[in-house]
Amino acid sequence: MFTRPNPGRTTAAAEGDVVVLLIGMRVNHFWAVHQWVPVGLSMFRMLGELTKDRSRGLLGHVMLTASPRTYYVVQYWESKEKLYAYAHSPEMFHHRAWAILNRKERKGKMRGHVGLWHETYVVPEGGYESIYADMPPFGLAAAAGVLPIEARGRSAAERLGRRSKTAAAE
């Protein structure tokens, strides 16, 4: 939170494809605290278990709000395979949370008090670019590391067209 900014312009040190998961909730009825608080706490619990075990593939995350009703997390993953593995692993909390949600839905106990959503993007190398001016590591740069902007090109077009040495050799 109180990280010093990197002076000048920097870019994210991401290599290869980037997997971005946006996941969140919307409070539909503020008075139904018993419905939406557990959902929010579940997200914190999942992020906690992912942060403890970096081998699961979560590189970094940013928690944001879109309105007083809508809260979400931008997550950066090593690969879609690691994201899928986490989502389907019976040992992880996500699997149990979805089982509870599905049981409630089948029993007709979902009353629309809280909405859930996610969007997943697999962005191929050369299909993303970033620039940070006088910023501490944030977003993709916090997840993948920071480079001076010159390392990837001075223009967005140069950064977008960039291919790693590994990809260029293939």
N, C-alpha and C positions, 0 to 999 in steps of 0.2 A: 504494500500500500504506500509506503514511504520510500520506495526505491528511487534512487537518483536517476534522472534521465540521461540517456546517452546523448552527448552533444552532436549536433548536426543531423544528417540524414542517414538512416540505416534501413536494412531490409531483413526479412526472415531468412535464416540459413537452411530452410527446408530443402530436402532433396527428394526426388521421385514424386510419386503421386501423393496427394494430401487427402485424407479422409476427414470430413467435417460432419459432426452430428449436432444438430440443434434439437434440444429436447426441453419441453416445458409444460407448464400447467396454467390454467386460467381459473380463477375463483369466480364461479357463476353466482353463488349465493354467499355473501360475506357472513351471514348469520349461521351458516352450517360449518362452523369451525371444526367440529368433530369429523367432518368429511375431508376438508382440504389440508389441515395441518398434518395428518399422517402422510399425505402424498408428498408434501414439501420435505418432511423429515426423512422420507424414504430416499429422496434424491441426495440429501446430505450423506446418508448412510452408504449409498452406492458409490458416491465420489470418494468417501473415506476408504472403502475397501479397494478401490482402484488406485488410489494414491499410495496405499501401503504396499501394493504389489505391482510395480512398474512393468513387470513382464507380461501383464495382461494387455498392455498396448495403449493405454491412455497416455498421451504425451503432455497434455495440459488442458486447462479449461478456464472459462470466464463465465461468471454468473452475472446475469443482467435482468433488467425489468423493462417491459414494454409499456406498462401502464400499472396503475394500482391493483389491477386484477391479474395481470399476466407476468409470469416469471419464467425465465429460461436459462439454460446453460449452453454455451457454445463449447463443444468438445473437439479436440484434435486427436486423431488416432493414428497409430503406426500403419494399420491396414484394415480393410473391411473384414478380412478373415478374423482378426483379433477382436474386432467389434462384435461380429457374429458369435464367436466363441464365448465371449463374456455374456452376451444376451441369453445364450442357450445353456450355460453351465449350471447344472443343478446345485453346485456348491455355492454359487454366488447369490446375493440377495435379490438381484433383479429377477431371477427365475421365480423365487418365492413371491415377490411382490406382484408379478403378473399372474401367478396362479391364484392369489387372493382376489385380485381384480376380476379375473375371468369367472371365478366361482360366484362372486357377488352379482356379476352381470347375468349369469345363467339363472340365478335365483330371483332376478328382478329387483335387486336391492340397490341398483345404481339409479340415483335420482337426479342426475344432472347437476349436482352441486359443484363439481369440479371437472374441468375439461383437461384432457391430456393430449399432447401432440409431439411428434418428432419429424424431422426431415434429415435425410442422410445424403451427403454429396461426396462422390469420389471424383476428385479433380486431378486430371492427368498432369504430369510434369509439363510445364510450358503453358498451362492453362490457368495459372495463378501468379500474382505478383503482389508485392507489399512495399509500402514506404512508411517510415516512421520519422517524423521530424521532432527532434528534441524530446523524445519519449523514452521512458523506461521500457524494458521488454514487455510487450502486450500482445495478446492474441496469438497468432501463428509464431511470432518472434519469441514469445515467452515459452511456447511449446517446443520450438525447433532450434532456438538459438538466434543470435543476432550477428549480422555482418555489415561492414560499411557498404553503403549503396553501390560504390564503384565496383565491388566484387561481382555484382550481378547486372550492372548496366546503369547508365544515367537516366534512361527513359523507360517508361512503362512498356513500350514495345520491345525493347531489348530484354527486360526482365521476363516478359510474357513468352518470348520466343526462346528463352534459355533452356538448354538441355544439359544435364550432368554428363560428365565424361563417360560414365557407365552407360547411360541411355544413348549417347551419341555413338558409342562403339557397337551397339546392337544392331 
